[in-house]
Amino acid sequence: MSVKNRSASSVEVALTVNGAQARLVIDPRESLLDLLRERLALTGTKKGCDHGQCGACTVHLDGRRVLACLTPAVQVQGGAVTTIEGLAAADGTPHPVQRAFVDHDALQCGYCTPGQIMSAVACIAEGHAGSDDEIREHLSGNLCRCGAYPNIVAAVRQAAREIRGPAGG
């Protein structure tokens, strides 16, 4: 991806998105969410509330979950961003959390699903999927207007078992 029109009030950022290098000239007020959706056409990350209250825009930045709507794009300079589009294996095999969401019908309208999945992956990686209460606590920043919470918890529980393996570690 290459640099585009530069004006006096713009800044250049270089980052890695889903394994691909990107260099863009952006408005310094631009959010990571808008950069992903509007500049890079990665529309899997959703714009829900645009105020950091719903979790629909959750992505991973350098391996940690962040709310893309609250993250200034200039702050990701040199960083590595993973969106829902970059979660599956290179051959297209879904991530275990993605499979578990399908297995447990952990989505209804699907709008919150990308953010829920990105948070669930982080929850498991952070070691916070030991119990249903712990899963609920660590996914509490992601809202589901359809109320699929029991299915989401079951999906995270299944994926955590799969990722940790039979020895639990």
C-alpha positions in Angstrom: 0.0 0.0 0.0 1.4 3.4 -0.9 1.4 7.0 0.4 -1.5 9.2 -0.8 -1.9 13.0 -1.2 -0.1 14.9 1.5 -1.4 18.2 2.8 0.1 20.6 5.3 -1.9 19.2 8.2 -1.4 15.5 7.4 1.0 13.0 8.8 2.5 9.8 7.4 2.0 6.5 9.3 3.5 3.2 8.6 2.0 0.1 10.1 1.4 -3.6 9.5 -2.3 -4.6 9.1 -3.1 -8.3 9.0 0.5 -9.1 8.0 0.7 -6.5 5.2 2.8 -3.3 5.3 0.8 -0.1 4.9 2.0 3.5 4.5 -0.6 6.2 4.5 -0.9 9.9 4.8 -3.6 10.7 7.2 -5.3 13.5 9.1 -3.8 13.5 12.6 -7.3 13.4 14.1 -8.3 10.2 12.2 -9.1 7.2 14.3 -7.7 3.7 13.7 -11.3 2.6 13.0 -11.7 5.1 10.2 -8.3 4.3 8.8 -9.2 0.6 8.7 -12.7 1.0 7.3 -12.4 4.0 5.0 -8.8 3.9 3.9 -8.0 0.2 3.8 -11.6 -1.2 3.1 -11.4 -3.5 6.1 -15.1 -3.2 7.0 -15.3 -6.3 9.3 -14.4 -4.0 12.2 -17.7 -2.3 13.0 -18.5 1.3 14.0 -21.0 0.8 16.7 -21.2 3.7 19.1 -17.9 5.5 18.1 -17.4 6.4 21.8 -15.7 3.2 23.1 -18.8 1.9 24.9 -19.9 -1.1 22.8 -16.7 -3.0 21.7 -17.8 -3.5 18.1 -14.6 -1.9 16.9 -12.2 -4.2 18.9 -9.0 -5.1 17.1 -5.6 -6.2 18.3 -2.7 -3.8 18.3 0.7 -5.4 18.9 -1.2 -8.4 20.4 -3.4 -6.4 22.8 -7.1 -5.7 22.3 -7.9 -2.0 21.7 -11.0 -0.1 20.8 -10.2 1.2 17.3 -12.7 4.1 17.6 -10.8 5.6 20.5 -7.3 4.9 19.1 -5.7 7.7 17.1 -4.3 6.3 13.9 -1.1 8.2 14.5 -0.6 6.2 17.7 -0.2 3.0 15.8 2.9 4.2 14.0 5.1 1.1 13.5 2.6 -1.2 15.1 0.9 -4.4 14.0 -2.9 -4.4 13.8 -4.9 -7.6 13.4 -8.6 -7.2 12.4 -11.2 -9.9 12.1 -10.2 -10.3 8.4 -6.7 -11.3 9.5 -7.7 -13.8 12.2 -8.2 -16.9 10.0 -5.2 -19.0 8.9 -3.4 -18.1 5.6 -5.3 -21.0 3.9 -8.6 -19.6 5.0 -9.2 -22.0 7.9 -11.2 -20.2 10.5 -9.6 -19.5 13.9 -10.9 -21.8 16.7 -13.0 -18.9 18.1 -14.6 -18.3 14.8 -15.5 -22.0 14.5 -16.8 -22.1 18.0 -19.1 -19.0 17.4 -20.6 -20.9 14.4 -20.9 -24.2 16.4 -22.7 -22.4 19.3 -24.8 -20.0 17.2 -23.1 -17.2 19.1 -24.4 -14.6 16.7 -27.7 -13.3 15.6 -27.6 -10.1 13.7 -23.8 -10.5 13.5 -23.0 -6.8 13.9 -21.1 -7.2 17.2 -19.6 -10.5 16.2 -16.2 -9.3 14.9 -15.6 -7.3 18.1 -16.8 -10.2 20.2 -14.5 -12.6 18.5 -11.5 -10.3 18.7 -12.1 -9.8 22.4 -12.7 -13.6 22.9 -9.3 -14.4 21.2 -7.6 -11.9 23.6 -9.5 -13.2 26.6 -8.2 -16.7 25.9 -4.7 -15.5 25.2 -4.7 -13.4 28.4 -5.6 -16.5 30.4 -9.1 -15.2 31.4 -11.2 -18.1 30.1 -11.1 -20.3 33.2 -14.8 -20.1 34.1 -18.0 -18.7 32.7 -17.9 -15.8 35.2 -14.4 -15.0 34.2 -15.3 -15.1 30.5 -18.3 -12.8 31.1 -16.2 -10.4 33.1 -13.5 -10.1 30.4 -16.0 -9.8 27.6 -18.1 -7.3 29.5 -16.9 -4.4 27.3 -18.6 -6.0 24.2 -22.3 -5.5 23.9 -24.6 -7.7 22.0 -28.0 -6.1 21.3 -29.5 -9.5 20.3 -28.6 -11.1 23.7 -26.6 -14.0 22.5 -24.4 -13.9 25.6 -25.0 -17.5 26.8 -23.9 -18.8 23.4 -20.9 -16.4 23.3 -19.7 -17.7 26.6 -20.2 -21.3 25.5 -18.2 -20.6 22.3 -15.4 -19.0 24.2 -15.3 -22.0 26.6 -15.1 -24.4 23.7 -12.4 -22.5 21.9 -10.4 -22.1 25.1 -10.4 -25.9 25.5 -9.4 -26.4 21.9 -6.6 -23.8 22.0 -5.2 -25.0 25.4 -5.4 -28.6 24.4 -6.3 -31.7 26.5 -3.6 -30.9 29.1 -5.3 -27.5 29.8 -2.1 -25.5 29.3 
